[in-house]
């Protein structure tokens, strides 16, 4: 992330748009929970929708890092109104501003890396912050073919696929797994792209996708071994001294 966090202002509007996608968030939680442990750093925490869903995956400390001061203030206020236990710590800033003595068991980038221009450099910063044995968890929109005016409007630089995720692997980390989610949603997006040519989803479309499509995707994704989907997930682990040498 750009180190100039004091001037960072988030340009997207999708945080509120997708906040009510409860089935999707629950699906994401089920997929990511095995990799979330210990002290968590959630990069680009936004308005806390992901925080509330994933916080119960670990009883360890949870730090929300948000570069936009406005969003960080909104998140702080929101957490006071609906407190989580243990309470997350909200910090305004970027990974480049964290001290060299700081380290975490899990780093989360949930719909964040696509907003970062220099993604490989960000991945290296993340690797430096990770404790041995810890996991770096990245979830992003998949397939550049689907890149739309909506992506550009909300500050996306790119969409990802599995080869791109593998290429981003920092030298000190090992790519443990990489998979897709929401296969049926991908077909829906393909139809929208080719036929309807609609750029920005409406609240009605989000509600339909979340209530009707996501439950079917959960079944189909399992059957096709998460080999296709509208969202891609990468999980990296930092080896420990006890791990066998490759």
C-alpha positions in Angstrom: 0.0 0.0 0.0 1.1 3.6 -0.6 2.9 4.8 2.4 1.1 8.2 2.2 -1.8 6.9 4.2 -2.6 10.3 5.7 -3.9 11.4 2.3 -5.5 8.1 1.3 -9.2 8.3 0.6 -11.0 5.2 -0.6 -12.9 5.8 -3.8 -15.1 2.7 -3.9 -18.7 2.3 -3.0 -19.0 -1.5 -2.8 -18.3 -1.8 0.9 -21.9 -0.9 1.8 -23.3 -2.6 -1.4 -21.9 -6.0 -0.4 -22.3 -5.6 3.4 -25.6 -7.4 3.5 -24.4 -10.4 1.5 -24.6 -12.6 4.6 -24.5 -16.0 2.8 -21.5 -15.1 0.8 -19.6 -13.9 3.9 -20.5 -17.1 5.7 -19.2 -19.1 2.8 -16.0 -17.1 2.8 -15.6 -17.8 6.5 -16.0 -21.5 6.1 -13.3 -21.5 3.4 -10.8 -19.3 5.3 -11.3 -20.3 8.9 -8.8 -23.2 8.9 -6.0 -20.7 8.1 -6.8 -18.0 10.6 -5.0 -18.3 14.0 -3.3 -16.3 16.7 -2.7 -12.6 16.3 -4.4 -11.4 13.1 -3.7 -8.4 11.0 -6.6 -7.5 8.7 -5.2 -5.2 6.0 -7.7 -2.8 4.5 -10.4 -3.5 7.1 -12.8 -1.0 5.6 -16.1 -0.7 7.5 -15.6 -4.0 9.4 -18.0 -6.3 7.5 -15.2 -8.9 7.2 -14.0 -8.3 10.7 -17.4 -9.3 12.2 -17.6 -12.4 10.1 -14.0 -13.7 10.7 -13.3 -12.4 14.2 -14.6 -15.6 15.9 -12.1 -17.8 14.0 -9.5 -17.1 16.6 -9.5 -15.8 20.2 -6.1 -14.1 19.7 -5.6 -10.4 19.2 -7.1 -8.8 16.1 -5.7 -5.6 14.5 -7.7 -3.8 11.8 -5.4 -1.7 9.6 -7.2 0.8 7.4 -5.4 3.5 5.4 -8.5 5.7 4.9 -8.9 7.9 8.0 -12.6 8.3 7.3 -13.2 4.6 7.1 -11.0 3.9 10.1 -13.1 6.4 12.2 -16.3 4.8 10.9 -15.0 1.3 11.8 -14.0 2.4 15.3 -17.5 3.9 15.9 -19.2 0.8 14.5 -17.2 -1.5 16.7 -18.1 0.5 19.8 -21.8 0.2 18.9 -21.6 -3.6 18.3 -18.6 -4.7 20.2 -16.7 -7.9 19.5 -14.8 -9.9 22.1 -11.9 -9.7 22.4 -12.2 -6.2 20.9 -10.2 -5.6 17.7 -7.7 -2.8 17.6 -8.2 -0.2 14.8 -5.1 1.4 13.4 -5.0 4.0 10.6 -2.1 3.4 8.2 -0.5 0.9 5.9 1.8 -2.1 6.2 4.8 0.0 5.2 4.3 2.1 8.4 4.3 -0.8 10.8 7.5 -1.2 12.9 10.1 -3.9 12.2 9.4 -5.4 15.6 5.8 -6.1 14.8 4.7 -9.6 13.6 1.5 -11.6 13.2 0.3 -15.1 12.9 -2.2 -14.4 10.2 -2.4 -11.6 7.6 -5.7 -11.1 5.8 -6.2 -9.3 2.5 -9.9 -9.7 1.8 -10.9 -7.9 -1.5 -7.9 -5.6 -0.9 -4.9 -6.6 -3.1 -6.7 -5.6 -6.3 -6.8 -2.0 -4.9 -3.0 -1.9 -4.6 -0.9 -0.8 -7.6 2.3 -2.5 -6.6 0.9 -5.8 -5.4 4.2 -7.8 -5.5 5.9 -5.2 -3.2 2.9 -5.4 -0.9 3.1 -9.2 -0.7 6.8 -8.8 0.3 5.8 -6.4 3.1 3.2 -8.9 4.2 5.8 -11.7 4.2 8.1 -9.6 6.4 5.3 -9.2 9.0 4.4 -12.8 9.2 5.7 -15.1 12.0 7.2 -18.5 11.2 4.3 -21.0 10.7 1.9 -18.1 10.0 -0.5 -17.7 7.1 -1.0 -15.0 4.5 -4.6 -15.2 3.2 -5.6 -13.3 0.1 -9.0 -13.2 -1.5 -9.6 -11.3 -4.7 -12.0 -11.0 -7.6 -11.1 -13.4 -10.4 -10.4 -13.3 -14.1 -9.3 -10.2 -16.0 -12.0 -10.9 -18.6 -14.6 -9.7 -16.1 -12.8 -6.4 -15.5 -15.5 -3.7 -16.0 -16.1 0.0 -15.6 -17.4 -0.9 -12.1 -13.9 -2.4 -11.2 -12.3 0.8 -12.5 -14.7 3.0 -10.6 -14.0 1.4 -7.2 -10.3 1.5 -7.6 -9.3 -1.9 -8.9 -6.0 -2.2 -10.8 -6.6 -5.8 -11.9 -8.4 -9.1 -11.3 -6.5 -12.3 -10.5 -6.3 -16.0 -11.5 -4.3 -18.9 -10.1 -1.1 -18.4 -12.2 -1.0 -14.7 -11.1 -1.3 -15.8 -7.5 1.5 -18.2 -7.9 3.7 -15.6 -9.5 3.2 -13.3 -6.5 4.7 -15.8 -4.0 7.4 -14.0 -2.0 10.7 -15.9 -1.7 10.2 -16.5 2.1 6.7 -18.0 1.8 5.3 -21.2 0.4 2.0 -21.3 -1.5 0.0 -23.8 0.4 -3.2 -23.7 -1.7 -5.0 -21.6 -4.3 -8.6 -22.2 -5.3 -11.7 -20.5 -6.7 -15.1 -19.8 -5.1 -18.5 -19.1 -6.6 -18.5 -21.1 -9.8 -22.2 -20.5 -10.5 -21.7 -16.8 -9.8 -19.0 -16.8 -12.5 -21.5 -18.2 -15.0 -24.0 -15.5 -14.0 -21.3 -12.8 -14.5 -20.4 -14.3 -17.8 -24.0 -14.0 -19.0 -24.1 -10.4 -17.6 -20.9 -9.6 -19.5 -22.0 -11.0 -22.8 -25.7 -10.3 -22.9 -26.8 -7.7 -20.4 -23.5 -5.7 -20.5 -24.3 -4.2 -17.1 -21.3 -2.7 -15.3 -22.4 -1.9 -11.8 -24.5 -4.4 -9.8 -27.6 -3.1 -8.1 -28.8 -4.0 -4.6 -31.5 -6.2 -6.0 -28.9 -8.1 -8.1 -26.7 -8.5 -5.0 -29.6 -9.8 -2.9 -30.5 -12.3 -5.7 -26.9 -13.5 -6.0 -26.5 -13.9 -2.2 -29.8 -15.7 -1.6 -30.1 -17.9 -4.7 -26.7 -18.3 -6.4 -24.2 -18.5 -3.4 -26.0 -21.6 -1.9 -25.8 -23.4 -5.2 -22.1 -22.4 -5.7 -21.3 -23.9 -2.3 -22.4 -27.3 -3.7 -21.0 -27.0 -7.2 -17.7 -25.7 -6.0 -17.2 -28.8 -3.9 -18.1 -31.1 -6.9 -15.6 -29.4 -9.2 -12.9 -29.2 -6.5 -13.0 -25.4 -6.5 -11.4 -25.3 -10.0 -13.4 -22.4 -11.3 -15.1 -19.3 -9.8 -15.7 -15.6 -9.7 -13.4 -15.2 -6.6 -9.8 -16.6 -6.2 -8.1 -17.4 -2.9 -4.4 -17.8 -2.2 -3.0 -19.1 1.0 0.7 -18.8 1.8 2.6 -20.1 4.8 6.0 -19.0 6.3 8.1 -22.1 7.0 9.4 -22.8 10.5 12.9 -24.0 11.4 11.4 -27.5 11.9 9.9 -27.7 8.4 11.7 -30.0 6.0 13.8 -28.3 3.4 12.4 -28.3 -0.2 
